Amino acid sequence: MARKVIKSERVPTVLQISEIGVVRQFGVLDIGDAGLVSGWSTPEEAQTWNNGHEAILECSVPYLSEGCRVEVAGMPFFCEGTSHQDVYLYINGFRIGFWRLDRYVQHTLTAMVEPEQIFLRGDHSVLKCVWFFPDAVRPADRGLGADQRQLAFCFNSFTVLSVKATSDK
């Protein structure tokens, strides 16, 4: 009897960040789908939307002995009946950020990661970033076309900064 081979979904690669402080751009021109584990729409030219109530990104950065600051820039999704988007950020299982976005403008969401919240793998630090969007909505459910994605936030950029860079400001 021949065995049926079932293709599994793509195994995501970890986003490699070779230098602290470098701004990485979401979308096909830079990040593409590197590190996008689950909860993401297909990357567009210069942005990537979440798709669902949770979006997970895994990245590897040079060794962080003193913690870091994580910044993500983007725009919330609003439509009739949606006056705000709540955004929670967990890194390596620790809740480190909460924002209530109630204006349709570019936002930079910034959170501090303490040294004990960072996973070390050899000579690199690993950050598993989980954004949770309890207010994500399907545009099709609101009469806005046929888009079945559950949208809350359009990601434009992602940056990991050292604590030293933070304290110098």
Secondary structure, DSSP 8 states (H G I E B T S, - for coil): --------------EE--STT--EE-STTTTTTTTEEESB----SS-EEB-SSEEEEEEEEE--SS-EEEEEEEEE---TT---EEEEEEETTEEEEEEEE-SSS-EEEEEEE-GGG-EEETTEEEEEEEEE-TT-B-GGGGTSTT----BSEEEEEEEEEEHHHHHT-
